[in-house]
């Protein structure tokens, strides 16, 4: 059996790109590690936010469209994306959410305390303290390494067929069941970050793609050879898997699992420093070779985005 190391990235559909950049870059303090275009729709952005290096397990990516119709979170999607903070950071984040007038709720699950809230376009997010995972040295505004989001804690999956999704995770992908309660079953991978998946036991009403919903969740694989092994294994187990697609910063295969959630298997490399230095990540528009001829047009038509320090002048 192949073993998934954990979550590689999560990709979501959102609205105005500047609103998206302000929320994740300025308020949550994630680093914009890549500003490129949607390779399947090159007239629009694809934005990547993560830790200081853009490591797998920390990356959330966005397809922002100014006039995107709102979606509906439901079965066949990732319902909630959870972020890990250092132990002791929860009071800071409660204060920060209040400062920016972001409504949140506080709850307990599997012995952990969660802050739950929505982003500016309706995406469901959580913060939870975790000991595991490397601290994020990217500081921004009032956020320091002692409080900065490390990367993914995990995600909650809303499956049309929870039993089938669980079977895939445990029998094909190597995730292990570690806990359960009356409405959720928890699974863990071998990674130290992005290593928890919660699956709701009961199917919910079907979701509808649109702004404020997750498009797909990607899982890590070490390299392209291992990715081909995954593709073979998934095909043998009855999943329709795409050919390998070159996403410049990693290669990908996609399949819709039997709970109707779109899964991706993505390689850890080559990573985000193949076209920008570490200290310049996310600063300029990066394009794959096939779209370089459109650079002049894209520089004129893509809306400018800025990561501003919103803490200046605020108490």
N, C-alpha and C positions, 0 to 999 in steps of 0.2 A: 504493500500500500504506500502511495505517496503521502507525505505529511505536509500540510500547509503550515508555514511558519507564522501565519497571522495575517492581519489586514495590511494591505499595501497602500491603498488609497480609497477614498469615497468620493464619488462625483455627484453633484447636485445641480438642479436647474434653479436659477434665481432671476431677479429682475435687474434693475439699473446697475451697471458695473461699479459706479462710484459708491452707491449705497452698500454694495457687497464689499468693496475694498475697505470702506470706513468701518464696517462692523467687524470684519475678521482681522484686518490689519491694525486699525486704530484702537478699537475697544477690546477685542480679545488678545491683541498683541501677537498674532501669528505673523511670520515673515512671508511676504510675497516673494516666493522663490522663482517663479517663472510667469512671464507675461507673454503668451503666445496666442494662436488662434485655434479654433475648433477645426481639427484636420478634416472633418466631414462637412463643415460649414464655414469656410475660411473667411467669410465676411464678419464673423463674430469672435469675441474673445474666448480663450480658455485660460483661466487664471488658477494658479497653484499656490496654496498657502501651507506652511509647515513649520518645522523647527529651523534652527539656524542653518542647517545643511540640507534641508529638504529630504530627510531620510525616510525610507519606506516605513509605514506605521505612524507617520505624523502628517501625511499629506491629505488635505481636502481640496478638491478641485471644483471649479464652477464653470457652467455655461450660462453667462448672463445675457439676457435679452431685455431691452428697455420695456417693451410692451408685452412681455410674456404673461399669458393668462395664468391665474393661480391654479395650482393643482390641488389634489386631495390626497392626503396621506392615508394609506390603507393597505390591504393585503396585496402581496406581490411587490412590496417595497421594503427598503430599510426604513423603519419607523422613527428611530431616534439614533443620533450619533453622539457617543459619549467621549468626553475628553478627560485625560488624566492630568491632575496637578500634583505638585509635591505635597507631602504630608504637612499639615499646618497651614495650608494656603486658603482654606475655605472661608475664613472670616474676611480676608482680603477680597475674594471674589464676590461675596455677598455685598460688601460695601461698594465694590465697583459696579455691579449690576444696578444697585440703587442709584449710584451717582449718574448713570446714564439712562435712568428711568426705564430700565428693562425689568418687566414683571417676571418673577420667578416663584417656584414652589420648592419646598424642601421635603425630602422623603427618605425613607430607609428601604434598602433592598439588599438581601443577602449580607446583612451586617455592615453595609456601607451607607454613608449619607450622600445623597445626590441633590444638586441644584439643577432644576429643570427649567428651561426657558426656550423662547423661540428667537430666531434671528430676524432681521428686518424684513425678510420675505416669507417668513412662516416656517422655516426649517426647524424641526425639533432637535434641541441640543441638551446635553447634560454635562455637568462637571462633577468629578469624584476624585478624592485623594487616593493616590497609589504610591506605595514604596518602590515598586519595580519601574524600570525604565530610566534612561539617562535624563538628567535635568537638561532643560533647554537654556542655553546661554544667551539666546536672543532677548535683549531687553528693549523695551519701547515705552516711552512715557513713564508712568508710575510702576510698570511691570518689570520685575527683576527676575534673576535666575531662581530666587527663592519662591517665587509665586507663578512664574511663567508656565503656560500649558506645555506639557512634555510631548504630547501626541495623543493618539487614540487610546482611550480605555477600552473601547469596544463599540458594539452596536446592538440594537434591538431589531430583530427580523420579524416582519409580519408576513407570514406565509399563507398562501391559499390552501396548502396541504402540509401542515406542520410535521406530520409523521414522515413524509417523503423528504422534506428539507433536513430533518434530523438524521435520517438514514444516509443521505449524501454526506453530511458533515462527519458523522462518526465512522461509517463503513468505507467511504471513499477518500475523504479529505483528512482524516486522522485527528479530528477534534475530539476531546474527551468530555463527557458529562461530569460536572463537578458539584452541582447543586440544583435544587428545584424548590418552588413554592406552589401555591394553589393555582397561579396563572402563568408562570414563567419557568422555563428550564434553561439552565446556564451551562455553557460549554467553554472550554479553554484550549488554546493551542500552546505550542512550545515556546513562542516568542515572549519577550519581556514587556512588550508594548503592543497595543492593538490585538490583544490576545483573548478577549472575552466576547462571546456572542450570547445574547439572551433571545430565546425564541418563545413567543407567546403561544400557549397551548391551543387556544381556540382561534379559528380563522376570523378575521374582521371583514367588514365590507371592502370590496375591491377599491384600490386606490386609482387615482387618475394623475398621469404625469402632467407637470406644469410647474410654475414657480413655487418654490418652497417644498419641493419633493426631491428625494434622492433618485438619480438616474440608474446608478449601478454601484456595486461594492466590489473592490478588487482585492485579491489575495496574493500573497508573495510567493514567488518561486525564485530560486537562486540564479538560474541562468537559462539560456535558450534551450540547451539540451534537456534540462529538467522540465522545461515548459512543454517540449514535444512529448515527453513521457506523460505529463499530465493530460495532454490532448488525446493521446492514445488511450489512457486509462478511462477518461471521461466518455470517449466514444464507445469503448467496450461496454461501459455501464449504461448505455442508452441515451446519452446526452448529445444533442446536436451542437457541435463546437465549430466556431468560425476558423478560417485559416489564420495564421499568425499575422498580426498587423503591427507595422512599425510606427510607434508613437514617439520616436526620436529619443526620448529619455528612458524608455523601456519598450519592450515588445509585449503584445497582448493577444490573448485569445478570449473569446466571450462565449457564454452559453446561458440559456435560461433554465434554471433548475426547476424541478417539478412542483415547487411552490410558487412558481412564476416570478421569482426575483432574478434580475439580471446579474449574473456573476461574471467576473473577469479573473484570469490568472495573469499576473504581470511580473516581469523580471525585475530584480532589485537594481540592475544596472542597465545602461551605463550611467544614469543619474543626471542631475541638473547642472553639473559643472562641465559638461562637454562643450557648451557654447558661451559660458560666462564664468568669470572667476568667482570664488567664494564671496569676496567683499562686494561684488557687483550683482549678485543674484537678483533677478526680478526688476532690474532698473530699466532695461530697454526691451523693445519688442523683438522676440526671437521667432524665426520662421523656419519651417522645414524647407529643404532645397526646392521642392516643387512649387512653393508659393513665393519665392524670392522676387519673381517678376511682378508681383502685386504689392511690394513693400510701399512704394510711393503712394498708391491708392489707399492702402490700409492705414498709413500714417495720417492721411487726411480724413478718413471716414470713421475710424474707431474712436470712440469717445475717450478723452484723456482721463486717467485715473490717478489719484494721489493718496498716499498714506500719510495723513496729517497727525501730528501730536495733539490730540484733543484734550490732554491733561493740562496743557499750558493754561494758566490763569484760573484753573478750577481748584476748589478747595478739596 
